[in-house]
């Protein structure tokens, strides 16, 4: 958990210093020429910093990535695309408790939003992928998601489309390769940013942008309710404005799941005599997903820990938590009012808070004030 927090601090520091480090000719600098208007609340310097130098954005690459994102031919039977679990009209989630992939197979975790995912310190709920490029590849060959067994199977299906052959040659200068597929999808996903919320306008000086209840909720969020401990609000130029500490925490959501106690005992045995092979073997067991971040780090402090999500647009992304077990924002607030669920690995900073029903409602109103106007409009418009 400490490594993730340190990584986020480095990101914030670099965002302040970015204009000093970016030179003409760098891929990050070149990407600024991409015709893309950023919303209020997300600075161009911060967005540019998160574009890797080996994958600069171009209009052609983004267009290719968009086509791939919605193409069901990426799945083994042609029924599932990236957009199946990340639906634009659902704020790039699917509205389901857990993800549903090829053949109706269910995963163990909720589909997180892709809005602002480019700014995550790690991808997936356990952070096992460090970049969008790495993340894009894994669902393609997951038997419960898109079902292909090898990269070659995916490439062969796309190679049958002359338009794809031409586009890959134009964008990447060669034949279709899995690395290029992942880069194109990641490029498109870096355009999925959403801010310009009442909160952003309030931060910019419009004191009437948020309702009285939302303003009261913000005071609670940063004070008595202690939400800001994990969902940090950073102000000022170069800040990380996503209401997350970028960390991985055990809040007890997983504590009541059948199999967690037994899995955590096994995890402790692995942690006390750690080897990568033992961790890999543990990861193959049925209840291993309950262990969360531990399967990435092998650190006992990460047992049952999952990524602190951004709260931007959280109003639109129900159900909540890594397992989709909270149906509403009111349910989420009540969970934290009681201090989460007790277990041996619960985060030490989590404790009950005394909030009245009115205060809980104000807190929910503040969370709704984090919704992007544009994201709300897309959801309200529904499927096209």
Protein Blocks (a to p, Z undefined) as FASTA:
>chain_A
ZZmmmmmmmmmmmmmmmmmmpcghiaklmmmmpccdddehiafklmmmmpcfklccdfkl
mmmmmmmmmmmklpmnopacfklmmcfkloopnhpabdcdehhiacfbdcddfehklmpc
becjkopafbfklmmmmmmmgmklnopabfklmmmmmmmpmklmmmmmmmnopacdfklm
mmmmmmmmmmmccehifklmmmnopaklpcfklmmmmmmmmmmnommmmmccdedehiac
ehpghiacdehlmmmpghklmmmmmmmmmmmmgcfklmmmmmmpmklmmnmmmlmnopak
lgoiacdddfehklmmccedjkopafbfklmmmmmmnopaadfkbcfkbccddddfklmm
mmmmmmmmmpcfklmmmmmnopZZ
